[in-house]
């Protein structure tokens, strides 16, 4: 039986333009009212702000976590 790649649980945000999910570690900034962040989509280049409360936590394979983004279809395959 093949050994399964370890999973990393981390918050992710979806790109509003192309729909790819982006790992949001180290991109969240706390201000007085709530946590926000700024990011650039590595797939389409779209720059956008996001609210940290919109992030969803996913268990990602180490290789996907290191890449920094994933497609929704990759979650169905893992």
NORHU-V421157 format. One record per pair of residues at least 12 apart in sequence whose C-alpha atoms are under 7 Angstrom apart, sorted by the first residue. I is the first residue (numbers start at 1). J is the second residue. D is the distance in Angstrom with one decimal. If there is no record, write none. Layout:
i = (I:I)
j = (J:J)
d = (D:D)
This chain:
i = (5:5:6:6:7:7:7:7:8:8:8:8:9:9:9:9:10:10:10:10:10:11:11:11:11:11:11:11:12:12:12:12:13:13:13:15:17:18:20:20:20:20:21:21:21:22:22:22:23:23:23:27:28:35:35:36:36:36:37:37:37:37:38)
j = (61:62:61:62:59:60:61:62:59:60:61:62:57:58:59:60:23:25:57:58:59:23:24:25:55:56:57:58:24:55:56:57:54:55:56:41:46:44:69:70:71:72:69:70:71:68:69:70:65:68:69:39:52:51:52:50:51:52:49:50:51:52:50)
d = (6.1:6.9:6.0:6.3:5.5:5.1:4.6:5.9:5.3:5.1:6.3:6.2:6.3:5.4:4.3:6.1:6.9:6.9:5.2:5.7:6.7:6.2:5.5:6.6:5.5:5.2:4.2:6.5:5.0:5.2:5.4:6.1:7.0:5.0:6.7:6.4:6.8:6.7:6.8:6.0:5.1:7.0:5.4:5.3:6.1:6.0:4.2:6.6:6.9:5.1:5.6:6.9:6.6:6.2:5.4:5.7:4.5:5.3:5.6:5.3:6.5:6.8:6.3)
